[in-house]
């Protein structure tokens, strides 16, 4: 159990799943997890904040994708909402624009409709809503020297 925590932060639900997989009796698992929580070794709030910050920086995930990932790791909805509340709509739009600008460089030479489709797919996989995605894509294509009218 401590090895799991030493490798990377884990949510209480993830550790509970590990103990269940090792056929640990539920009452023993509960006592161990409660003690780890008392000692501060398990903290779902800190775990959720770390996951949100990390996934935003490394993968550029939007709120929706982050909420899904938090749910998947067993973080409660209340804690997930608290950790996602720090993400401003403007920050999310800026992050989407950075992702689009970066990806647009590799799509140079393709038709604008193909670029739009690929960029929209990328943003959708990262959890961005379609209205934000298409707005950011339109702006990026309009600013692109490749698509400017002379």
C-alpha positions in Angstrom: 0.0 0.0 0.0 2.8 2.4 0.9 4.5 1.5 -2.4 1.4 2.7 -4.2 1.5 6.0 -2.5 5.3 6.3 -3.0 4.9 5.9 -6.8 2.3 8.6 -7.2 -0.6 10.2 -5.3 -3.7 8.1 -5.3 -7.3 8.7 -4.3 -8.9 6.7 -1.5 -11.1 4.9 -4.1 -8.0 3.8 -6.1 -6.3 2.4 -3.0 -9.5 0.7 -1.9 -9.7 -1.0 -5.4 -6.0 -2.2 -5.0 -6.8 -3.7 -1.6 -9.9 -5.3 -2.9 -7.9 -6.8 -5.8 -5.5 -8.3 -3.2 -8.4 -9.9 -1.4 -8.1 -7.8 1.7 -11.2 -8.0 3.9 -13.3 -4.8 3.6 -13.2 -4.0 7.3 -9.4 -4.2 7.4 -9.1 -2.1 4.3 -11.4 0.5 5.8 -9.4 0.7 9.0 -6.1 1.0 7.1 -7.5 3.7 4.7 -9.0 5.6 7.7 -5.6 5.5 9.5 -3.8 6.7 6.3 -6.3 9.5 6.0 -5.7 10.5 9.7 -2.0 10.6 9.0 -2.4 12.7 5.9 -1.2 10.0 3.5 -4.5 10.0 1.7 -6.0 13.4 0.8 -8.5 13.3 -2.0 -8.7 17.2 -2.1 -5.0 17.5 -2.6 -5.0 14.6 -5.1 -7.8 16.3 -7.1 -6.1 19.7 -7.2 -2.8 18.1 -8.2 -4.4 16.0 -10.9 -6.3 19.1 -12.3 -3.1 21.2 -12.3 -1.0 18.5 -13.8 -3.4 17.4 -16.6 -4.1 21.0 -17.6 -0.4 21.7 -17.9 0.7 18.5 -19.6 -2.3 17.5 -21.7 -4.2 20.7 -22.0 -7.5 19.1 -20.8 -10.7 21.1 -20.4 -13.0 21.1 -17.4 -15.2 18.4 -18.8 -12.3 15.9 -19.4 -10.9 16.7 -16.0 -14.2 16.0 -14.4 -14.4 12.7 -16.2 -10.9 11.8 -15.0 -11.6 12.7 -11.4 -14.8 10.6 -11.5 -12.9 7.7 -13.0 -10.4 7.8 -10.1 -13.1 7.8 -7.5 -13.0 11.4 -6.3 -16.3 12.6 -5.0 -18.3 15.1 -7.0 -18.1 17.7 -4.3 -14.3 17.6 -4.2 -14.1 17.5 -8.0 -16.3 20.6 -8.3 -14.1 22.4 -5.8 -10.9 21.6 -7.6 -12.4 22.5 -11.0 -13.8 25.8 -9.7 -10.4 27.5 -10.1 -10.5 27.1 -13.9 -11.8 30.4 -15.4 -13.6 30.4 -18.8 -10.9 32.7 -20.2 -8.2 30.4 -19.0 -9.9 27.5 -20.8 -10.2 29.5 -24.0 -6.5 30.6 -23.8 -5.5 27.0 -23.3 -7.6 25.9 -26.3 -6.0 28.6 -28.5 -2.5 27.5 -27.5 -3.4 23.9 -28.4 -4.8 25.0 -31.7 -1.8 27.1 -32.6 0.6 24.3 -31.8 -1.3 21.7 -33.8 -2.0 24.1 -36.7 1.7 24.2 -37.5 1.7 20.5 -38.3 -1.4 20.9 -40.5 0.2 23.5 -42.9 -0.8 23.0 -46.5 -4.1 21.2 -45.9 -7.4 22.6 -46.9 -9.1 24.8 -44.2 -12.0 22.4 -43.9 -9.6 19.5 -43.2 -7.7 21.6 -40.7 -10.9 22.6 -39.0 -12.1 19.0 -38.7 -8.8 17.8 -37.3 -8.5 20.7 -34.8 -12.1 20.2 -33.7 -11.5 16.5 -33.1 -8.4 17.2 -31.1 -10.2 19.7 -28.9 -13.2 17.5 -28.5 -11.0 14.6 -27.3 -9.5 17.0 -24.7 -13.0 17.9 -23.4 -13.6 21.3 -25.0 -17.2 22.2 -26.0 -18.0 22.6 -29.7 -18.9 26.3 -29.5 -15.6 27.3 -27.9 -13.6 24.9 -30.2 -15.1 26.3 -33.4 -14.7 29.9 -32.2 -11.0 29.4 -31.3 -10.4 27.5 -34.6 -12.1 30.3 -36.7 -9.9 32.9 -35.0 -6.7 30.9 -35.4 -7.4 30.2 -39.1 -8.2 33.9 -39.7 -4.9 34.9 -38.0 -2.9 32.2 -40.0 -0.8 33.7 -42.8 -1.7 30.7 -44.8 -5.4 31.6 -44.9 -5.1 35.4 -45.0 -6.4 37.2 -48.1 -3.8 39.5 -49.8 
